[in-house]
Amino acid sequence: MEKRFARSFKKVLAGGKVTFVVLSVLIFIFSSAPVFAANPASDPNNTGNWKVNWTFTDEFSGGKYDSHRTAKWNYLNTNWAGRNPAMFHENNVRVSNGLLMIDTINHNMVNNGSFEQNNLTSWSTWGTAKIAVGSTSKQQKPQEPIYRGKYGIQLSASSGASQYISGLSPNTDYKLILYGRNINGAKISCSVKNYGGPDKYAGIDSANFKLATIAFKTGSSNTSAHIGFSNMHAAGTVYIDEVAVVKKWIDGQEMKGDYYYTAGTLRSRNLTSRGYYEVKMKVSASCTTSSFWLRNPSTQEEIDVVEAVGRSIFDADSRYHMPTNLHAFKHDLHLPQTIDTGVDLANGYHTYGVEWDANKIVYYFDGVPKRTIWMSSVAWATDFSQPQNVLIDSEIFSWHGMPDKGFSTTLYVDYIRAWTK
């Protein structure tokens, strides 16, 4: 089509019929520079004379994510693997039909492994096994009966629980991971059996929660295993939480430590400075986060534009909330504030923006200013003169709940845009 158009254009030139308007149109059509007509949602008439910062602007319209990755973004955060128990994985970030999509997936083969159903469904128990209940605080205290989320399992003397795990792949490396703590003389014993190899065991003897791991490889024809844990002593109490069986390798990436979810992130390859930054996205309809933020990788200042949770298990109103924050981690100082948007953020696309200059930081929702932090009121304001990366990601915030086996959800991003003056 372009070749035919070029031939026609030559004929027009030969006939001397080209006008200034036609030339202008052709220059616009064939220009290789990226173009979009929008001004910042915060300044639709561009009275502030904003200029597009193309280094941090992406419409995700090319259809080839590799080009975006190479030019602008890292698909992994080189300073952070992800918030436990969700590890960033490159395959969870994709571009299609003009959208960036970031998936969060639970790879745990254990049913009800985090006990967040507030019951022991899928577990075979003996003795006095029962649900343990903790707080919903962001950071559990050492004396809590749970490790993450809100629920776990409690085992008094001579008690235990087990589960038959099906759907495993033959001749494949897996690991059983769980957290446990014991008090008053109790001891924890964990096991993996009937997987095509010798029985394997691990123990925990700690008053604070400690991670136990048993690595095993299924036999050439084995697709199942039997896992269990117990307090076989005549006294004391055991608490168990976050039980998972996960492949050691998922799509070429090793699942280290206690990770059993995969999530996704984009992190700008370059550092940016003051300006206006905006994302248009549809929040994931789940208890995972949909976050847009800026952060200095060295000095660790952070501007959280939004950390939305579309469907918290513990807070029904989270779907309306735009949590914002300003962090200076080296000072252990934080300025959180949650904005009530009045709309269900998982039901449609909305814009989330931040204006960052020497005097203030302003947070915007759908182009409307919702929060202003004046630097004159912040003792550590000079820290925010440092350049920062632009990031977008999904994470697991355990205080909003732990998605169960088979869980998968997606954050949809229409664009990321940036402007400077």
C-alpha positions as CSV (number, residue, x, y, z in Angstrom):
1,M,0.0,0.0,0.0
2,E,2.8,2.4,0.9
3,K,4.6,1.6,-2.4
4,R,1.4,2.4,-4.4
5,F,0.9,5.6,-2.4
6,A,4.5,6.6,-3.2
7,R,4.0,6.1,-6.9
8,S,0.8,8.1,-6.8
9,F,2.7,10.8,-4.9
10,K,5.4,11.0,-7.6
11,K,2.7,11.5,-10.2
12,V,1.2,14.3,-8.1
13,L,4.5,15.9,-7.8
14,A,5.1,15.7,-11.5
15,G,1.8,17.4,-12.1
16,G,2.6,20.2,-9.8
17,K,-0.6,19.7,-7.8
18,V,0.9,19.4,-4.3
19,T,-0.3,21.9,-1.8
20,F,1.1,22.8,1.6
21,V,-1.8,21.0,3.3
22,V,-1.2,17.7,1.4
23,L,2.5,17.8,2.2
24,S,1.7,18.4,5.9
25,V,-0.6,15.4,5.9
26,L,2.0,13.2,4.2
27,I,4.7,14.2,6.6
28,F,2.4,13.4,9.5
29,I,1.5,10.0,8.1
30,F,5.1,8.9,7.3
31,S,6.7,10.3,10.3
32,S,8.5,7.7,12.3
33,A,8.3,9.6,15.6
34,P,5.8,8.3,18.2
35,V,2.7,10.4,18.3
36,F,-0.3,10.7,20.6
37,A,-2.7,13.6,21.0
38,A,-3.3,13.4,24.7
39,N,-2.0,15.9,27.3
40,P,-1.7,14.9,30.9
41,A,-5.1,14.0,32.5
42,S,-4.2,16.5,35.2
43,D,-3.8,19.3,32.6
44,P,-6.0,18.5,29.5
45,N,-5.4,21.9,28.0
46,N,-1.7,21.8,28.8
47,T,-1.6,25.1,30.4
48,G,1.6,24.0,32.1
49,N,3.4,23.6,28.8
50,W,4.2,19.9,29.5
51,K,6.5,18.1,27.0
52,V,6.3,14.4,26.4
53,N,9.2,12.4,28.0
54,W,9.4,9.6,25.5
55,T,12.0,7.6,27.5
56,F,9.3,6.7,30.0
57,T,6.2,6.8,27.8
58,D,4.8,3.5,26.3
59,E,1.5,3.0,24.5
60,F,2.1,-0.8,24.3
61,S,0.7,-0.6,20.8
62,G,3.6,-2.2,18.8
63,G,2.4,-5.8,19.5
64,K,6.0,-6.9,20.2
65,Y,6.9,-6.8,23.8
66,D,10.6,-7.5,23.0
67,S,11.0,-4.0,21.5
68,H,9.6,-2.4,24.6
69,R,11.8,-4.6,26.8
70,T,14.9,-3.7,24.9
71,A,14.3,0.0,24.6
72,K,12.7,1.0,27.9
73,W,12.0,-1.7,30.4
74,N,13.5,-4.6,32.5
75,Y,11.0,-7.4,33.0
76,L,12.7,-8.3,36.3
77,N,13.7,-6.0,39.1
78,T,17.4,-6.4,39.5
79,N,17.2,-5.1,43.1
80,W,14.3,-7.3,44.3
81,A,12.9,-10.7,43.3
82,G,9.4,-9.9,44.4
83,R,7.4,-9.8,47.6
84,N,7.2,-13.2,49.3
85,P,5.7,-15.5,48.4
86,A,5.4,-14.1,44.8
87,M,8.5,-14.0,42.6
88,F,8.7,-11.9,39.5
89,H,8.8,-14.0,36.3
90,E,9.3,-12.6,32.8
91,N,6.6,-14.8,31.3
92,N,4.0,-13.1,33.5
93,V,4.5,-9.9,31.5
94,R,3.1,-9.7,28.0
95,V,1.8,-7.2,25.4
96,S,-1.2,-7.9,23.1
97,N,-3.8,-5.8,21.3
98,G,-2.3,-2.5,22.6
99,L,-2.3,-3.6,26.3
100,L,0.3,-4.5,28.8
101,M,-0.8,-7.5,30.9
102,I,0.8,-8.6,34.1
103,D,-0.3,-11.9,35.5
104,T,-0.2,-13.3,39.1
105,I,-0.3,-17.1,39.3
106,N,-0.4,-19.5,42.2
107,H,1.7,-22.6,41.4
108,N,1.0,-24.4,44.7
109,M,-0.2,-27.9,44.2
110,V,-1.5,-28.1,47.8
111,N,-5.2,-27.4,48.4
112,N,-6.0,-24.9,51.1
113,G,-2.2,-24.6,51.9
114,S,-2.5,-21.2,53.5
115,F,-5.7,-22.1,55.4
116,E,-7.3,-18.8,54.4
117,Q,-10.6,-20.6,53.9
118,N,-10.8,-20.6,57.7
119,N,-11.2,-24.4,57.7
120,L,-9.3,-27.6,57.2
121,T,-10.9,-28.6,54.0
122,S,-8.8,-31.0,51.9
123,W,-6.7,-32.0,55.0
124,S,-6.8,-35.4,56.8
125,T,-6.3,-34.6,60.4
126,W,-5.9,-36.5,63.7
127,G,-5.7,-35.5,67.3
128,T,-6.7,-32.0,68.1
129,A,-5.8,-30.2,64.9
130,K,-7.7,-27.0,64.5
131,I,-7.6,-23.6,62.8
132,A,-5.3,-20.9,64.3
133,V,-6.4,-17.3,64.0
134,G,-4.0,-14.3,63.9
135,S,-4.3,-10.6,63.3
136,T,-4.5,-8.9,59.9
137,S,-1.5,-6.7,60.6
138,K,1.0,-6.1,57.8
139,Q,3.8,-7.6,59.9
140,Q,3.0,-10.6,62.1
141,K,4.7,-10.6,65.5
142,P,6.9,-13.5,66.6
143,Q,4.2,-14.7,69.1
144,E,1.5,-14.8,66.4
145,P,0.0,-18.3,65.7
146,I,0.2,-17.6,61.9
147,Y,3.0,-16.6,59.6
148,R,1.1,-14.8,56.8
149,G,-2.5,-13.9,56.1
150,K,-5.0,-14.5,58.8
151,Y,-5.3,-18.2,59.4
152,G,-3.0,-21.2,60.0
153,I,-3.3,-24.6,61.7
154,Q,-2.6,-25.5,65.4
155,L,-1.5,-28.9,66.5
156,S,-1.6,-29.9,70.2
157,A,0.0,-33.0,71.6
158,S,-0.1,-36.1,69.3
159,S,-1.8,-34.3,66.5
160,G,-1.1,-33.9,62.8
161,A,-2.4,-33.3,59.3
162,S,-1.7,-34.7,55.8
163,Q,-2.8,-34.4,52.2
164,Y,-2.6,-36.5,49.1
165,I,-1.2,-34.3,46.2
166,S,-2.2,-35.2,42.7
167,G,-1.5,-33.7,39.3
168,L,2.3,-33.8,39.6
169,S,4.5,-34.4,36.6
170,P,6.7,-37.5,36.4
171,N,10.5,-37.3,36.7
172,T,10.3,-33.7,37.9
173,D,11.9,-31.8,40.8
174,Y,9.6,-30.4,43.4
175,K,9.9,-29.1,46.9
176,L,7.6,-29.1,50.0
177,I,7.9,-25.8,51.9
178,L,6.1,-24.7,55.1
179,Y,6.6,-22.5,58.1
180,G,6.3,-23.7,61.6
181,R,6.9,-22.8,65.2
182,N,6.7,-24.9,68.4
183,I,6.2,-24.0,72.1
184,N,6.3,-25.8,75.5
185,G,8.4,-28.7,74.4
186,A,6.6,-29.6,71.1
187,K,8.6,-30.7,68.0
188,I,7.5,-30.5,64.4
189,S,8.1,-33.3,62.0
190,C,7.4,-32.9,58.2
191,S,7.4,-35.6,55.5
192,V,7.0,-36.4,51.8
193,K,6.1,-40.0,50.9
194,N,4.8,-42.1,48.0
195,Y,6.3,-39.9,45.3
196,G,8.5,-42.6,43.6
197,G,11.5,-42.4,46.0
198,P,12.5,-42.9,49.6
199,D,10.5,-41.2,52.4
200,K,11.9,-37.8,53.2
201,Y,11.7,-35.9,56.5
202,A,12.5,-32.5,58.0
203,G,12.0,-31.0,61.5
204,I,11.5,-27.6,63.1
205,D,12.5,-26.8,66.6
206,S,12.1,-23.0,67.0
207,A,9.9,-20.7,69.1
208,N,9.7,-18.4,66.1
209,F,8.4,-19.3,62.7
210,K,11.1,-21.1,60.6
211,L,11.0,-22.3,57.0
212,A,11.3,-26.1,56.4
213,T,12.0,-27.4,52.9
214,I,12.1,-31.0,51.6
215,A,13.3,-31.4,48.0
216,F,12.1,-34.5,46.1
217,K,11.9,-35.8,42.5
218,T,8.9,-37.8,41.3
219,G,9.5,-41.2,39.8
220,S,9.4,-41.9,36.1
221,S,5.7,-42.8,36.3
222,N,4.6,-41.0,39.5
223,T,2.1,-38.2,39.4
224,S,1.3,-37.8,43.1
225,A,2.8,-37.6,46.6
226,H,1.7,-37.7,50.2
227,I,2.8,-34.8,52.5
228,G,2.3,-34.4,56.2
229,F,3.3,-32.7,59.4
230,S,2.8,-33.5,63.0
231,N,3.4,-32.8,66.7
232,M,4.0,-36.3,67.9
233,H,5.1,-35.2,71.4
234,A,3.0,-35.6,74.5
235,A,3.1,-31.9,75.3
236,G,3.3,-28.5,73.8
237,T,1.7,-26.8,70.8
238,V,2.7,-26.5,67.1
239,Y,1.7,-23.8,64.6
240,I,2.0,-24.5,60.8
241,D,1.3,-22.0,58.0
242,E,2.0,-21.5,54.3
243,V,2.2,-25.1,53.2
244,A,3.2,-25.5,49.5
245,V,4.4,-28.1,47.0
246,V,5.9,-26.3,43.9
247,K,8.1,-27.2,41.0
248,K,11.7,-26.3,41.6
249,W,11.8,-24.7,38.1
250,I,9.0,-22.9,36.4
251,D,9.6,-22.0,32.7
252,G,13.3,-21.9,33.2
253,Q,13.3,-19.8,36.4
254,E,14.2,-21.4,39.8
255,M,11.6,-20.9,42.5
256,K,13.9,-20.1,45.4
257,G,13.1,-19.9,49.1
258,D,9.4,-19.8,50.0
259,Y,8.2,-18.5,46.7
260,Y,5.3,-20.4,45.1
261,Y,3.4,-17.6,43.2
262,T,4.8,-15.8,40.2
263,A,4.0,-12.2,39.5
264,G,5.2,-9.6,37.1
265,T,6.9,-6.2,36.9
266,L,8.3,-3.6,34.5
267,R,11.1,-1.4,35.7
268,S,12.5,1.4,33.6
269,R,16.0,0.9,32.4
270,N,16.8,4.6,33.0
271,L,16.4,6.9,36.0
272,T,14.1,9.9,35.7
273,S,13.6,13.0,37.7
274,R,10.8,15.5,38.4
275,G,7.8,15.7,36.1
276,Y,4.4,14.2,35.7
277,Y,3.8,10.5,35.5
278,E,0.6,8.7,34.6
279,V,-0.7,5.2,34.1
280,K,-4.1,4.1,32.7
281,M,-5.0,0.7,34.0
282,K,-7.7,-1.7,35.1
283,V,-6.9,-3.0,38.6
284,S,-6.8,-6.8,39.0
285,A,-10.1,-8.1,40.5
286,S,-8.3,-10.0,43.2
287,C,-6.5,-9.7,46.5
288,T,-3.2,-9.0,44.7
289,T,-1.9,-5.5,44.2
290,S,-1.9,-3.3,41.1
291,S,0.9,-0.8,41.7
292,F,2.5,2.1,40.0
293,W,5.4,3.8,41.7
294,L,8.8,5.5,41.4
295,R,11.9,4.5,43.4
296,N,15.6,5.3,43.7
297,P,17.5,2.0,43.7
298,S,20.4,3.3,45.8
299,T,19.1,5.8,48.3
300,Q,15.6,4.0,48.4
301,E,13.3,7.0,48.3
302,E,9.9,5.9,46.9
303,I,6.8,7.6,45.6
304,D,3.9,5.1,45.6
305,V,1.3,6.6,43.2
306,V,-1.1,3.7,43.8
307,E,-1.1,0.2,45.4
308,A,-4.6,-0.9,44.6
309,V,-6.2,-4.1,45.8
310,G,-9.3,-4.9,43.7
311,R,-10.8,-7.6,45.9
312,S,-9.3,-7.9,49.4
313,I,-10.4,-10.9,51.3
314,F,-10.4,-9.0,54.6
315,D,-11.5,-5.5,53.4
316,A,-14.5,-5.3,51.1
317,D,-14.0,-1.5,50.6
318,S,-10.5,-2.0,49.2
319,R,-12.0,-2.0,45.7
320,Y,-12.7,1.7,46.0
321,H,-9.3,2.6,47.5
322,M,-6.2,4.3,46.0
323,P,-3.5,3.8,48.6
324,T,-0.6,6.3,48.2
325,N,2.6,6.7,50.1
326,L,5.9,8.5,50.3
327,H,8.9,6.6,51.7
328,A,12.4,7.5,52.9
329,F,13.5,4.0,53.9
330,K,16.9,5.1,55.2
331,H,15.1,7.3,57.8
332,D,12.4,4.7,58.3
333,L,9.9,7.5,57.5
334,H,6.6,7.0,55.6
335,L,3.6,9.1,54.8
336,P,0.7,6.8,53.8
337,Q,-2.7,8.0,52.9
338,T,-5.6,6.1,51.3
339,I,-7.9,8.0,48.9
340,D,-11.5,6.8,48.6
341,T,-12.2,7.1,44.8
342,G,-15.9,6.1,45.2
343,V,-15.7,3.7,42.2
344,D,-14.9,0.0,41.8
345,L,-11.4,0.2,40.4
346,A,-11.5,-3.3,39.0
347,N,-14.6,-2.6,36.9
348,G,-12.9,-0.3,34.4
349,Y,-9.8,1.7,33.3
350,H,-8.8,4.8,35.4
351,T,-5.8,7.1,35.3
352,Y,-3.4,7.4,38.3
353,G,-0.9,10.2,38.2
354,V,1.7,12.0,40.2
355,E,3.2,15.5,39.7
356,W,6.6,15.7,41.3
357,D,8.5,19.0,41.5
358,A,10.8,20.8,44.0
359,N,8.0,22.2,46.1
360,K,5.3,19.5,46.1
361,I,4.1,16.0,45.2
362,V,0.5,15.8,44.0
363,Y,-1.4,12.6,43.5
364,Y,-4.2,12.5,40.8
365,F,-7.1,10.1,40.2
366,D,-8.7,10.5,36.7
367,G,-7.1,13.9,36.4
368,V,-8.4,15.3,39.7
369,P,-5.9,16.2,42.4
370,K,-6.6,14.1,45.5
371,R,-3.5,14.6,47.7
372,T,-0.7,17.2,48.0
373,I,2.4,16.8,50.0
374,W,4.3,20.1,50.4
375,M,8.0,19.5,50.6
376,S,8.3,22.4,53.1
377,S,6.5,20.2,55.6
378,V,8.7,17.2,55.1
379,A,11.9,17.1,57.1
380,W,13.6,14.7,54.6
381,A,12.4,16.5,51.5
382,T,15.9,16.9,50.0
383,D,16.0,13.1,49.6
384,F,13.5,13.5,46.8
385,S,15.9,15.4,44.6
386,Q,17.4,12.1,43.6
387,P,16.4,10.4,40.3
388,Q,14.1,7.4,40.3
389,N,13.1,4.4,38.3
390,V,9.5,4.1,37.0
391,L,7.9,0.8,38.0
392,I,4.6,-1.1,37.6
393,D,4.0,-4.5,39.1
394,S,1.7,-7.0,40.9
395,E,2.4,-8.3,44.3
396,I,1.0,-10.4,47.1
397,F,0.0,-8.3,50.2
398,S,-0.7,-11.2,52.7
399,W,-2.7,-8.8,54.9
400,H,-5.3,-8.7,52.1
401,G,-5.5,-12.5,51.9
402,M,-3.7,-15.4,50.2
403,P,-5.2,-16.6,46.9
404,D,-5.6,-20.4,46.8
405,K,-4.5,-23.2,44.5
406,G,-5.4,-22.6,40.8
407,F,-5.6,-18.8,41.2
408,S,-4.6,-16.6,38.3
409,T,-5.4,-12.9,37.7
410,T,-4.3,-10.1,35.4
411,L,-3.6,-6.4,35.7
412,Y,-4.4,-4.6,32.4
413,V,-2.4,-1.5,31.4
414,D,-3.4,0.8,28.6
415,Y,-0.4,3.1,28.8
416,I,2.4,4.6,30.8
417,R,3.1,8.3,30.0
418,A,5.5,10.9,31.3
419,W,5.9,14.6,30.8
420,T,8.5,17.2,31.8
421,K,8.6,21.0,31.8
